[in-house]
Each structure stands twice: as C-alpha cells, then as structure tokens.
C-alpha cells in the first residue's frame, strides 16, 4: 500500500505564533461583498441612465460599440504584466466595475456641479469650462479612481504586495473609467453629427474616435498608474514606516492629478499644443512606465529564484522547482505539459501551484527584510499547505519544464547543476512531449 511522503517541517519564520482574533460582523466577507455589489449595481444603473439621457439611445449604442474596442487589449496587457503572481479575477472585476460605475458617476456629478458653480460665481462659462477641465476634473477623477486602489490595498492586502499589483489594479480601474467616459464622448459626438449632418472622416465622431481610441487609449490608465505606483511602493515598505506608507500613495495621487491636468490643458497651449504634449510628454512617460513595469516583472522572477531554494532544503519543493518557477517560459512549458498529459484540470492545478509558490517567495523576501506583517507564520503555512496539496500534479511538469527550457540556466552567472535524480522517465528534451504520462496510474 502506497504511503504519502513525510510532511516537511516548516522553515523558521521571522515572527512567532499569531493569536487568532474573531472578526467583527462588518468584517465578514459576505457583508463586504454584499455592500460592494449593491453599491456598484446602483452606480451602474444611475450612470447608465445619465449617459443614455445625454447621448440618446442611438448615440448610447454607438458609443458602447466604439468605446469597447480598446478594452480587451488594455486588460490583456495588464493581465500579461501580472502573470508572475496573478491576482484573483475578482479583484480585477471589482477594479473595472468601480472605474466604470462608481468612479464615473462621482466624476460626472462632481464635475458638472463644480463647473456650474464656477460659471455662476464668475459669470464666465468659457473660463469655467477651462478651469473645470484642467483643475476640477483631474482632482475629482483621479481621486475617484484612487479609491478602488485604496480599497484593494486595505482589504485585499495579501494580493497587493508590490509595484506590479498597484499598476495592474490602477490600470484596470482607469480602463473601466475610460470605457464609460468614451461612451459619453462618442455618443455625444454621434448626436452632434446627426444634428449637423456630418459624416465620414470629417465627422465629429471620427475625430473623437481617432483622438480617444486610436491615439490615447492609454491616457487614463497612464495617469492612474502613478497612484498605483505610490501604493505599490508603500506595500513594499515595512509596517513600522507609517509615514512612508501614508505619504507615498498621496504623492502618487498628486502626480496623477498633475499629469491629467497637463494633458487636459494641452488644448490651450496653441494650435499644436496637443501634439506637442502627446509626442514630447505622454509617449516618453508611457515608454518609461512600460520599461519600469517589465523590469519589475523580471525582478519578481529573480526573487522567486533566490528565495525558494530555502524550501528545497526543507523538503517542500523539488530541486528543479525554484529555477523553473523563475522563468516564464518554463512555467508555460509546465502548464502545456500538464495539459497534454492530464488535461485542463491538471494544468489549472499547476498554474495555481506556480502562483502560490511565487507568493511564498515574495512573502519570504519581505520576512527576511523585516517588512512582513504579524501574520507571516500563518500565511507561510497556508501557502506551504496549498503547495503540498498540488505537488503530485506540479512536480513532474516543472521538472520536465526545467529540462526543455535551457534559457533558465543562462540566467545565472554560474552554471546551475541539473537535478539528475529527477531526470529519468520524463522523455527526451528534443521531443515536445514524452510518451510517459505521470498523471496516469
């Protein structure tokens, strides 16, 4: 009769046992989920009615059809960035819904009220519109979008561990906000064309589509990722650094507001002001942020390779796993191998194994740096238990991936010895998949 391998001992953590505390009634998951769903549903219904009333039914439908075009590409880009330690989909769904519903509703109501109040107080509607676009709108809109990042930071702290998480949550929130705003702008432009008879390239709809969908679909995500950067860096700070953890998100929000105001004010800089700001400011910042995000992703992979060997020595991981988990190519190969031999359920288990192992590496890094929370030991044991449950599905795939992904070995200054004790039985590296199926009994 086969017996399971012995349960490894837990590696020592930087903190002792954490006493359990019973949550208050408002801290229960169903209470928070219910409140959020109700809030977002009501906000969605109200914003739907407001936009439809302003654009008309036909303009509303045209606006939705055009505004949805960049959404899949933006979400795919942020999801790609988050592949090292993918956050749960419910966080992304919440962020998008908050941006599209709650933040958009706050912005429409607050911007309209503030602009009308300024116009009444100054008796100058033209200057009120300019002031509203360059001052009021950036403050209101970026604050409304930042609320989603703040909520995830406070209540989903386990899934908010660094810069990439901040950028992804902020970017998805801004994508939802831009989607609703584009419906309004494109629907209004279509209505103006219906009244004036404009059509073709010279129409207001075509011009609005080119500026907002073709040239600058990344504008709102770019602004709000500054807020996400602030929260992401704050998440990397130790709990005792209270001033830093509070000031960094505020600085990121102020930077987002400033960039938003500069972009909105580009139309007042002369005939070519918009193109000057777009080419001389927006594109370089976009390129810099893209480089930073990719560099951070590579740094996360390096953290995985450096932190997980401690768990190999303790018996929790196989010798090949830290190196395979530290390469996106090897991870993809492992999932493909598991899907080929065990089907989609096994591939999903391997993907979860990769995610839990990455979270464990990040947790270990924060613990060594003295930045882990008081629940370090509890969280470490949870992650190790999740890995142990999936070891039979993940280890064959990761060991095979280590063999067929030689670029992993080139990431190190010194050659990495291959775990020869694990090599027999997994096919030849030259073959795409071996004939041996470790998932069949």
C-alpha positions in Angstrom: 0.0 0.0 0.0 1.5 3.3 -1.1 2.1 5.9 1.6 2.4 9.7 1.2 5.8 11.3 1.6 6.5 12.6 5.1 5.3 16.1 5.8 8.2 18.5 5.9 8.9 20.8 8.8 8.2 24.5 8.4 11.2 26.7 7.8 11.7 29.1 10.7 10.0 32.5 10.2 10.8 35.9 11.5 7.8 36.0 13.8 6.3 33.8 16.4 2.8 32.3 16.5 0.0 34.8 15.9 -3.1 34.7 18.2 -6.4 34.2 16.4 -8.9 37.0 16.6 -12.6 36.8 15.9 -13.7 39.4 13.3 -16.5 41.9 13.9 -19.7 41.4 12.0 -18.8 44.1 9.5 -15.5 42.3 8.7 -17.2 39.2 7.4 -16.7 38.6 3.7 -20.4 38.3 2.9 -21.1 41.8 4.4 -18.3 43.5 2.4 -19.2 41.7 -0.8 -22.8 42.5 -0.4 -22.2 46.2 0.2 -19.8 46.4 -2.7 -22.1 44.6 -5.2 -25.1 46.8 -4.1 -23.0 50.0 -4.4 -21.6 49.1 -7.8 -25.0 47.9 -9.2 -26.8 51.1 -8.1 -23.9 53.2 -9.5 -24.1 51.3 -12.8 -27.8 51.8 -13.1 -27.5 55.5 -12.4 -24.6 56.1 -14.7 -26.4 54.1 -17.5 -29.4 56.4 -17.2 -27.4 59.6 -17.1 -25.2 58.7 -20.2 -28.3 57.5 -22.1 -30.2 60.7 -21.4 -27.3 62.8 -22.6 -26.5 60.9 -25.7 -29.8 59.4 -26.7 -30.5 55.7 -27.3 -28.8 55.6 -30.7 -25.8 57.6 -29.6 -25.5 55.4 -26.5 -25.4 52.2 -28.5 -22.9 53.7 -31.0 -20.8 54.9 -28.1 -20.7 51.4 -26.5 -19.8 49.8 -29.7 -16.8 52.1 -30.3 -15.7 52.5 -26.7 -15.4 48.8 -26.1 -12.7 48.3 -28.8 -9.6 49.1 -26.7 -10.8 47.5 -23.5 -9.8 43.9 -24.3 -6.3 45.0 -25.4 -5.7 47.1 -22.3 -7.0 44.3 -19.9 -4.8 41.7 -21.8 -1.8 44.0 -21.4 -2.3 44.4 -17.6 -3.0 40.7 -17.2 0.2 39.9 -19.1 2.1 42.1 -16.7 0.5 40.3 -13.8 1.5 36.8 -15.0 4.3 36.3 -12.5 1.9 36.4 -9.5 -1.5 36.7 -11.0 -4.1 38.2 -8.7 -7.6 36.8 -8.4 -10.0 37.8 -11.1 -12.5 39.1 -8.5 -10.0 41.9 -7.7 -9.8 42.9 -11.4 -13.6 42.7 -11.9 -14.1 44.9 -8.9 -11.5 47.4 -10.1 -13.1 47.6 -13.6 -16.6 47.9 -12.2 -15.5 50.6 -9.8 -13.9 52.6 -12.5 -16.8 52.1 -15.0 -19.6 52.7 -12.5 -18.8 54.3 -9.2 -15.8 56.5 -10.2 -17.5 57.6 -13.4 -20.7 58.5 -11.5 -18.7 60.5 -9.0 -16.9 62.3 -11.8 -19.9 63.2 -13.8 -21.9 64.5 -10.8 -19.0 66.4 -9.2 -17.6 67.8 -12.4 -21.0 69.1 -13.5 -21.8 70.6 -10.2 -18.3 72.3 -9.8 -18.4 73.7 -13.4 -21.9 75.1 -13.0 -21.0 76.6 -9.6 -17.8 78.3 -11.1 -19.8 79.6 -14.1 -22.4 81.1 -11.8 -19.9 82.6 -9.4 -17.7 84.1 -12.2 -20.4 84.8 -14.8 -17.9 83.4 -17.4 -19.0 80.0 -18.7 -15.9 79.7 -21.0 -13.4 80.1 -18.3 -15.5 77.8 -16.1 -15.2 75.1 -18.6 -11.5 75.5 -19.0 -11.0 75.6 -15.2 -13.2 72.5 -14.8 -11.2 70.5 -17.4 -7.8 71.5 -16.2 -8.3 71.6 -12.4 -11.6 70.2 -11.2 -11.7 67.1 -13.5 -8.2 65.8 -12.7 -8.8 66.2 -8.9 -12.2 64.6 -8.9 -11.5 61.8 -11.4 -8.1 60.7 -10.1 -9.4 60.7 -6.5 -12.4 58.6 -7.5 -10.2 56.1 -9.3 -7.7 56.0 -6.5 -10.5 54.9 -4.1 -10.5 51.5 -5.8 -6.7 51.1 -5.4 -7.1 52.1 -1.7 -9.9 49.6 -1.1 -7.9 46.7 -2.6 -4.8 47.9 -0.7 -6.7 47.8 2.6 -9.0 44.8 2.3 -7.1 42.5 -0.1 -3.7 43.1 1.3 -2.5 39.6 0.7 -2.9 40.1 -3.0 -1.3 43.6 -3.0 2.4 43.0 -2.4 4.3 45.4 -4.7 4.6 47.7 -7.7 3.1 45.4 -10.3 -0.1 44.9 -8.2 -0.5 48.6 -7.8 0.0 49.2 -11.5 -2.4 46.5 -12.5 -5.2 47.4 -10.2 -4.9 51.1 -11.0 -4.7 50.4 -14.8 -7.8 48.2 -14.8 -9.7 50.8 -12.8 -8.8 53.5 -15.2 -9.7 51.3 -18.2 -13.2 50.9 -16.8 -13.4 54.6 -16.2 -12.2 55.4 -19.7 -14.7 53.0 -21.1 -17.7 54.8 -19.6 -16.2 58.2 -20.4 -15.6 57.2 -24.0 -19.3 56.1 -24.3 -20.3 59.6 -23.2 -17.9 61.5 -25.6 -18.5 59.2 -28.6 -22.3 59.1 -28.1 -22.4 62.9 -27.8 -20.3 63.3 -30.9 -22.6 61.0 -32.8 -25.6 63.1 -31.7 -23.8 66.2 -32.9 -23.2 64.6 -36.3 -26.8 63.7 -36.5 -27.9 67.3 -36.0 -25.2 68.9 -38.3 -25.3 66.1 -40.9 -21.5 65.4 -40.6 -20.3 62.1 -41.9 -17.1 60.3 -42.9 -13.6 61.4 -41.9 -14.8 65.0 -41.3 -17.4 64.0 -38.7 -17.1 64.8 -35.0 -17.5 61.1 -34.2 -14.5 60.1 -36.4 -12.3 62.9 -34.9 -13.3 61.9 -31.3 -12.7 58.2 -32.1 -9.2 58.9 -33.5 -8.1 61.0 -30.6 -9.6 58.9 -27.7 -9.5 55.4 -29.1 -6.6 55.3 -31.6 -4.1 57.9 -30.2 -4.6 57.9 -26.5 -6.5 54.8 -25.2 -3.8 54.5 -22.5 -4.2 58.1 -21.2 -6.4 57.4 -18.2 -4.5 54.2 -17.3 -1.2 56.1 -17.6 -2.4 58.8 -15.1 -3.8 56.4 -12.6 -0.9 54.0 -12.6 1.0 56.8 -10.9 -1.3 56.4 -8.0 -0.8 52.6 -8.3 3.0 53.1 -8.1 2.6 55.0 -4.9 0.5 52.3 -3.3 2.8 49.6 -4.7 6.0 51.1 -3.2 4.1 51.6 0.0 3.2 47.9 0.0 7.0 47.1 -0.1 7.6 49.3 3.0 7.8 47.9 6.5 4.8 48.3 8.7 6.8 50.5 11.1 7.4 53.0 8.3 4.0 54.6 8.8 4.9 58.0 7.4 6.3 56.5 4.2 3.3 54.2 3.8 0.9 57.1 4.0 2.9 59.7 2.0 3.8 57.6 -1.0 0.2 57.0 -2.1 -0.6 60.7 -1.7 2.5 61.6 -3.8 1.4 59.2 -6.5 -2.1 60.6 -6.5 -0.8 64.2 -6.8 1.4 63.1 -9.7 -1.5 61.5 -11.4 -3.6 64.7 -10.9 -0.7 66.8 -12.3 -0.3 64.7 -15.4 -4.0 64.6 -16.0 -4.2 68.4 -15.7 -1.3 68.9 -18.1 -2.9 66.6 -20.6 -6.3 68.2 -20.4 -4.7 71.7 -20.7 -2.8 70.8 -23.8 -5.6 72.2 -26.0 -4.9 75.7 -24.5 -1.2 75.6 -25.5 -1.8 76.8 -29.0 -2.6 75.2 -32.4 -0.1 72.3 -32.0 -0.1 72.2 -28.2 -2.0 68.9 -28.1 0.5 67.1 -30.4 3.5 68.7 -28.6 2.2 67.3 -25.2 1.4 64.0 -26.8 4.8 63.5 -28.5 7.0 65.3 -26.0 5.4 64.1 -22.8 2.8 61.4 -23.0 4.7 59.0 -25.2 8.0 59.2 -23.3 6.2 58.7 -20.0 4.4 55.8 -21.4 7.6 54.3 -22.6 9.3 54.8 -19.3 6.4 53.3 -17.4 6.4 50.3 -19.7 10.1 49.7 -19.1 9.6 50.0 -15.4 6.8 47.5 -15.4 8.8 45.0 -17.4 11.9 45.5 -15.3 9.8 45.0 -12.1 8.4 41.8 -13.6 11.9 40.4 -14.2 12.9 41.4 -10.7 10.0 39.4 -9.4 11.2 36.3 -11.2 14.7 36.8 -9.8 13.1 37.0 -6.3 11.5 33.6 -7.0 14.8 32.0 -7.9 16.6 33.5 -4.9 14.0 32.8 -2.2 12.6 29.3 -3.0 15.8 27.3 -2.5 15.3 27.6 1.3 12.1 25.5 0.9 14.0 22.9 -1.2 16.4 22.3 1.7 13.4 21.9 4.0 11.8 19.3 1.7 8.8 21.3 0.5 10.0 21.8 -3.1 11.9 19.7 -5.6 15.4 20.8 -6.6 14.4 21.9 -10.1 11.4 24.0 -9.0 13.0 27.3 -8.0 14.7 27.6 -11.4 11.6 26.5 -13.4 9.3 28.8 -11.4 11.8 31.7 -12.0 11.2 31.5 -15.8 8.0 32.5 -17.6 9.0 30.2 -20.5 9.4 27.2 -18.1 6.1 28.0 -16.4 4.3 28.0 -19.7 6.1 24.7 -20.7 5.0 23.1 -17.4 1.4 24.1 -17.9 1.4 22.8 -21.5 3.0 19.5 -20.4 0.3 19.1 -17.7 -2.5 19.9 -20.1 -1.1 17.4 -22.6 -0.8 14.6 -20.1 -3.5 15.4 -17.5 -6.0 17.7 -19.2 -7.1 21.2 -18.3 -7.9 20.4 -14.6 -4.2 19.4 -14.0 -3.0 22.4 -15.9 -5.1 24.6 -13.7 -3.5 22.9 -10.6 -0.1 23.6 -12.0 -1.0 27.3 -12.6 -2.2 27.6 -9.0 1.0 25.9 -7.8 3.1 28.4 -9.6 1.0 31.3 -8.2 1.3 30.0 -4.6 5.0 29.4 -4.9 5.5 33.0 -6.2 3.5 34.4 -3.3 5.6 32.3 -1.0 8.8 33.7 -2.4 7.6 37.3 -2.1 6.5 36.6 1.5 9.9 35.1 2.3 11.7 38.1 0.9 9.6 40.5 3.0 10.2 38.4 6.0 14.0 38.5 5.5 13.9 42.3 5.0 11.8 42.8 8.2 8.8 44.0 6.2 6.4 41.1 6.8 3.3 41.5 8.8 2.4 39.9 12.1 0.7 37.0 10.2 3.8 35.9 8.5 3.9 32.4 10.0 0.2 31.8 9.4 0.4 33.0 5.8 3.6 30.9 5.2 1.9 27.8 6.5 -1.2 28.4 4.4 0.9 28.7 1.2 3.0 25.7 2.0 -0.1 23.6 2.6 -1.5 24.7 -0.7 1.7 23.7 -2.5 1.8 20.3 -0.7 -1.7 19.5 -1.9 -0.7 20.1 -5.5 2.8 18.6 -5.5 1.9 15.4 -7.4 0.4 17.4 -10.3 3.0 20.1 -10.4 6.4 18.5 -9.8 6.5 16.3 -12.9 5.5 19.2 -15.1 8.1 21.6 -13.5 10.9 19.1 -13.7 10.2 18.5 -17.4 10.0 22.2 -18.0 13.4 22.7 -16.4 14.9 20.2 -18.9 13.3 21.7 -22.0 13.9 25.4 -21.1 17.7 25.8 -21.3 17.5 29.6 -21.2 16.7 29.2 -17.5 20.2 28.0 -16.9 21.6 31.1 -18.6 20.1 33.5 -16.1 22.8 32.7 -13.6 26.5 33.7 -13.5 27.5 30.2 -12.6 26.1 27.0 -14.2 23.1 25.5 -12.3 23.6 21.8 -11.7 20.6 19.8 -13.1 18.8 17.6 -10.5 19.8 14.3 -12.1 17.9 12.2 -9.5 14.7 13.5 -11.1 15.6 13.1 -14.8 14.7 9.5 -15.7 11.2 8.9 -17.0 10.3 12.4 -18.4 11.2 12.0 -22.0 14.0 13.5 -24.1 14.3 17.3 -24.3 14.3 17.2 -28.1 10.7 15.8 -28.1 7.8 18.3 -27.5 6.2 15.8 -25.0 7.3 12.5 -23.7 5.3 9.3 -24.2 5.4 8.7 -20.5 2.3 10.1 -18.7 3.0 10.7 -15.0 -0.7 11.6 -14.4 -1.9 8.0 -15.2 -1.9 5.4 -12.5 
